[in-house]
Structures are given as C-alpha cells and as structure tokens.
Amino acid sequence: MVIFGASGHGKVVADIIKLENKFSVDCFLDDAEKGDSFYGFPLYLREGYFQEIKNLFIAIGDNRIRKKIHGEFNVNFPSIKHPSAILSNSVTIGEGTCFMANSTVNADTKIGKQCIVNTSASIDHDCEIGDYVHVSPNASLAGNVSVGELSHIGIGASIIQGINIGKNVMIGAGSVIINNIPDHSIVIGVPGKIIKKNE
C-alpha cells in the first residue's frame, strides 16, 4: 500500500495498516514534503515516483484536498479499520475510508467514499454519511442522521437523532446540533448556531 500524505494523519494511517495486516506499507507519497524517509518508510515526491501503484490510501485530513487527490489517481483505494473499531455487519462502506481506534458504527449505516471516522467517534444506526466527510475524535451522531458530502464534524460534537447536515458544513468542536443545517454553513455552540457561510 502506498500512503499519500506525509503528515501526522499519515502516521496514524500507517499504524492502522500495520495492525490490520492486510497490506504492507510500501512508501509515502507527497506533493510538498521532501526527504528520504518518513515514519520509517521511504518518502517520494509524487512527480518523481514512477512505480506502478496498485493500492493507495489518501491520508489527508482536509476533505477538499482528499477529494481532489482521489480524482487524480485511477487505482484501488482500500478502506482500512483499526482492530479496536466496531462496525456492524450491515454497514455499507465506500472506497478509501478509514475507521480509527475505538470508533463505532452501528446497524444499517452507510458511509461514503474517502471518509474519516476518527478516534472514538460514534455513529449510530441508519445514518447516511456522504463522500469525503470527516467525523472527528469523540464526535457522536445519534440514529438516522445524514451528513452531506465534504462536511466536517468537529471534535466532541453531538448530533441528535434524525438531523440532516448539508454539504460542505463545518460543525465546531463541542457543538450540540438539534436542528437541521443547510449546505455551506459554519456552526458552533450549544445549541449549535450558524455563524457564517462556509465558502
């Protein structure tokens, strides 16, 4: 497996791949970071890497950048899961999604492609998570919540049951969401209030 993104997030992804033991990490690729190695693996700039890539994991926390890079490669994008993550057998998962340590996803939830379900995040039954979404550490989504493409749920945020979160929404850390949120909103507070548009 080649990991795109020489960053702290990339280190966590490398650890998960090693623990899951389905793939071995070949190297890191990056567009900017230079050097001979990163986190004990070879590091290459993308423009200078000419080997065939069969399996690629995009270890970029920024949803928009992850989407852009995803569209630039025509390879296999396996999803990965930390051994301590708990997923119902009825969960549907898109390609290139990561489930970090102690994350939980319950029955009949749909997770899109290239998503991050971060450390100790909890997603309950019948949720629908769009593509390129990041659910941050300790965030909690109750049942029947939908989250649109490119949205980011901040650390420790809580979303009550049945809420619809639009596309490209930013939910601030620790916010409590009790109302539907339209597309392109930035929301903070308890209860969460829209403070401005997310450009």
C-alpha positions as CSV (number, residue, x, y, z in Angstrom):
1,M,0.0,0.0,0.0
2,V,1.2,3.5,-0.9
3,I,0.1,6.2,1.5
4,F,-0.4,9.7,0.1
5,G,0.3,12.3,2.7
6,A,3.4,12.6,4.9
7,S,1.7,14.0,8.0
8,G,0.6,13.2,11.5
9,H,-2.6,11.7,10.0
10,G,-0.4,9.6,7.7
11,K,1.4,8.2,10.7
12,V,-1.9,7.0,12.2
13,V,-2.9,5.5,8.9
14,A,0.4,3.6,8.7
15,D,-0.1,2.2,12.2
16,I,-3.6,1.0,11.3
17,I,-2.4,-0.7,8.1
18,K,0.3,-2.5,10.0
19,L,-2.1,-3.6,12.8
20,E,-4.8,-4.7,10.3
21,N,-2.1,-6.8,8.5
22,K,-3.9,-7.0,5.2
23,F,-1.4,-4.8,3.3
24,S,2.2,-3.8,3.9
25,V,3.2,-0.1,3.6
26,D,5.5,0.4,0.6
27,C,6.2,4.1,1.0
28,F,4.7,7.6,1.4
29,L,4.0,10.0,-1.4
30,D,3.6,13.7,-1.1
31,D,3.4,16.8,-3.3
32,A,5.4,19.0,-0.9
33,E,7.2,17.1,1.8
34,K,10.8,16.2,0.9
35,G,13.2,13.8,2.3
36,D,14.4,10.2,2.0
37,S,12.1,8.8,4.6
38,F,9.0,9.5,6.8
39,Y,7.9,7.5,9.8
40,G,10.4,4.7,8.9
41,F,9.2,4.3,5.3
42,P,10.6,5.7,2.0
43,L,9.2,9.1,1.1
44,Y,8.9,10.3,-2.5
45,L,7.6,13.4,-4.2
46,R,4.7,12.4,-6.5
47,E,6.3,14.0,-9.5
48,G,9.4,11.8,-9.2
49,Y,7.6,8.5,-8.4
50,F,7.2,6.3,-11.5
51,Q,6.5,2.8,-10.0
52,E,3.1,1.3,-10.6
53,I,0.6,1.9,-7.7
54,K,-1.9,-0.8,-7.1
55,N,-3.3,0.2,-3.7
56,L,-3.3,3.8,-2.5
57,F,-4.6,5.3,0.7
58,I,-5.0,9.1,0.9
59,A,-4.0,10.2,4.4
60,I,-5.1,13.8,4.1
61,G,-7.4,15.3,6.7
62,D,-8.7,18.2,4.6
63,N,-11.8,17.0,2.8
64,R,-11.5,19.1,-0.3
65,I,-7.8,18.1,-0.8
66,R,-8.7,14.5,-0.3
67,K,-11.4,14.7,-2.9
68,K,-9.0,16.4,-5.4
69,I,-6.3,13.8,-5.0
70,H,-8.8,11.0,-5.2
71,G,-9.8,12.2,-8.7
72,E,-6.2,12.3,-9.9
73,F,-5.5,8.5,-9.5
74,N,-7.0,5.5,-11.2
75,V,-6.0,2.8,-8.7
76,N,-7.5,0.6,-6.0
77,F,-8.5,2.6,-2.8
78,P,-8.9,0.0,0.0
79,S,-10.7,1.0,3.2
80,I,-8.9,0.4,6.5
81,K,-10.1,-0.3,10.0
82,H,-8.3,-0.2,13.3
83,P,-8.7,-3.6,15.1
84,S,-10.5,-1.9,18.0
85,A,-13.1,-0.2,15.8
86,I,-16.5,-1.8,16.0
87,L,-18.6,-1.9,12.8
88,S,-22.0,-3.7,12.4
89,N,-22.0,-6.3,9.6
90,S,-24.8,-4.3,7.9
91,V,-22.7,-1.2,7.5
92,T,-22.0,-0.2,3.9
93,I,-18.6,1.4,3.2
94,G,-17.2,3.3,0.2
95,E,-13.7,3.0,-1.0
96,G,-10.7,4.6,0.8
97,T,-12.5,5.2,4.1
98,C,-10.7,5.0,7.4
99,F,-12.0,3.8,10.8
100,M,-9.7,4.8,13.6
101,A,-9.2,3.3,17.1
102,N,-12.3,2.7,19.2
103,S,-14.7,4.2,16.5
104,T,-18.1,2.6,16.4
105,V,-20.6,2.4,13.6
106,N,-24.0,0.7,14.1
107,A,-26.6,-1.1,12.1
108,D,-27.6,-0.2,8.5
109,T,-25.4,2.9,8.4
110,K,-24.0,4.0,5.0
111,I,-20.5,5.5,4.9
112,G,-19.4,7.2,1.7
113,K,-16.0,7.0,0.0
114,Q,-12.8,8.6,1.3
115,C,-14.3,9.3,4.7
116,I,-12.5,9.6,8.1
117,V,-14.3,8.2,11.1
118,N,-11.8,9.3,13.7
119,T,-10.7,8.1,17.1
120,S,-13.6,7.1,19.4
121,A,-16.2,8.7,17.1
122,S,-19.7,7.1,17.4
123,I,-22.2,6.8,14.5
124,D,-25.4,5.1,15.4
125,H,-27.9,3.1,13.4
126,D,-29.4,4.1,10.0
127,C,-27.1,7.1,9.4
128,E,-26.0,8.2,5.9
129,I,-22.6,9.8,5.7
130,G,-21.7,11.3,2.3
131,D,-18.4,11.2,0.5
132,Y,-15.3,13.0,1.8
133,V,-16.7,13.5,5.3
134,H,-14.6,13.8,8.4
135,V,-16.1,12.8,11.7
136,S,-13.6,14.0,14.3
137,P,-12.5,12.3,17.5
138,N,-15.2,11.7,20.1
139,A,-18.0,13.1,17.9
140,S,-21.3,11.4,18.4
141,L,-24.1,11.0,15.8
142,A,-27.4,9.6,17.0
143,G,-29.6,7.4,14.8
144,N,-31.0,8.5,11.4
145,V,-28.5,11.4,11.0
146,S,-27.5,12.3,7.4
147,V,-24.3,14.2,6.6
148,G,-23.6,15.7,3.2
149,E,-20.5,15.5,1.1
150,L,-17.4,17.4,2.3
151,S,-18.8,18.1,5.7
152,H,-16.6,18.1,8.8
153,I,-18.0,17.2,12.3
154,G,-15.7,18.7,14.9
155,I,-14.1,17.1,17.9
156,G,-16.6,16.1,20.6
157,A,-19.6,17.5,18.6
158,S,-23.0,15.8,19.3
159,I,-25.9,15.5,16.8
160,I,-29.3,14.4,18.0
161,Q,-31.4,11.8,16.1
162,G,-32.9,12.5,12.7
163,I,-30.9,15.6,11.9
164,N,-29.9,16.4,8.3
165,I,-26.5,18.1,7.9
166,G,-26.0,19.6,4.4
167,K,-23.0,19.5,2.1
168,N,-19.8,21.3,2.9
169,V,-20.8,22.1,6.5
170,M,-18.3,22.8,9.3
171,I,-19.5,21.8,12.8
172,G,-17.4,23.3,15.5
173,A,-15.7,21.3,18.3
174,G,-18.1,20.6,21.2
175,S,-21.2,21.9,19.4
176,V,-24.6,20.3,20.0
177,I,-26.8,20.1,16.9
178,I,-30.5,20.0,17.5
179,N,-31.7,21.5,14.2
180,N,-31.2,20.7,10.5
181,I,-28.2,22.5,9.0
182,P,-28.3,23.8,5.4
183,D,-25.4,23.4,2.9
184,H,-22.3,25.5,3.2
185,S,-22.8,26.5,6.8
186,I,-20.3,27.0,9.7
187,V,-22.0,26.1,13.0
188,I,-20.7,26.5,16.6
189,G,-22.2,26.4,20.1
190,V,-24.6,24.7,22.4
191,P,-27.1,24.6,20.9
192,G,-25.4,25.0,17.5
193,K,-26.0,28.2,15.6
194,I,-25.0,29.1,12.1
195,I,-22.4,31.9,12.3
196,K,-21.4,32.3,8.6
197,K,-21.3,30.7,5.2
198,N,-18.6,28.1,4.5
199,E,-17.0,29.2,1.2
